[in-house]
Amino acid sequence: PVTAGSIVVPYGHVIGNEKWRGSEVAQRLQGKLIFEDGLGLVDFHLSNRTCILLISEADLVAGDEFKRRLVRFRNASSLRGIVIVEKTQISDQYYLGIQKLVVLELGMVLLPVANQGEASQLIIQLVSFSVREQSRDRGTNPFLCKQHAQLAEPAVLQTVQQIPGVGKTKALLLLQQFGSIHQLCNVSINELEEVVGQTVAQQIYTF
């Protein structure tokens, strides 16, 4: 098991905040989900390093409490926080404001979903990703690590190709230059221009 402060996350599982008991997310995560009291600001722990803050449609409509929660989390925690937001017809009007707060001001990852069912699918994908990450961390053999990195690359490459104006060649150039999607998200427009030119750099930056 890996520990997150006093939280122990068993391999391949998720620790969930009690407040989600009985929700659609919890039902779909059955078998992988363990409830725990006292997670505070966090909704789900994926590992000792990564946790999820889930903002529901109801949270968005209810006012600014969720914003205070995100800011408090960012100020108090050294964990990697992923924010999942229910982006529906009702909550769509608030989405740009959340995007600005989460991505630009707090520097966190924001993932929109249409409903709680989609949120649970995303959590399952993130769990399997963190399992791969943990098993890679455990292996001290550099050759095995290299092999893992190569296996992950096609998925990373495909993800970068989702950006408008970026084909396979530009995606390869960007990954060679910046190393990961995370770093690509944090580079300046000038750095992007040096690799792919002004027009595509603007598209990537906007995206």
Secondary structure as GFF3:
##gff-version 3
##sequence-region A 1 207
A	DSSP	beta_strand	2	4	.	.	.	ID=ss1
A	DSSP	beta_strand	7	9	.	.	.	ID=ss2
A	DSSP	beta_strand	14	17	.	.	.	ID=ss3
A	DSSP	three_ten_helix	18	20	.	.	.	ID=ss4
A	DSSP	alpha_helix	24	28	.	.	.	ID=ss5
A	DSSP	beta_strand	33	36	.	.	.	ID=ss6
A	DSSP	beta_strand	44	45	.	.	.	ID=ss7
A	DSSP	beta_strand	50	55	.	.	.	ID=ss8
A	DSSP	alpha_helix	57	62	.	.	.	ID=ss9
A	DSSP	alpha_helix	65	76	.	.	.	ID=ss10
A	DSSP	beta_strand	80	86	.	.	.	ID=ss11
A	DSSP	alpha_helix	92	99	.	.	.	ID=ss12
A	DSSP	pi_helix	100	105	.	.	.	ID=ss13
A	DSSP	beta_strand	109	113	.	.	.	ID=ss14
A	DSSP	alpha_helix	116	138	.	.	.	ID=ss15
A	DSSP	alpha_helix	142	160	.	.	.	ID=ss16
A	DSSP	alpha_helix	168	178	.	.	.	ID=ss17
A	DSSP	alpha_helix	181	185	.	.	.	ID=ss18
A	DSSP	alpha_helix	189	196	.	.	.	ID=ss19
A	DSSP	alpha_helix	198	206	.	.	.	ID=ss20
###
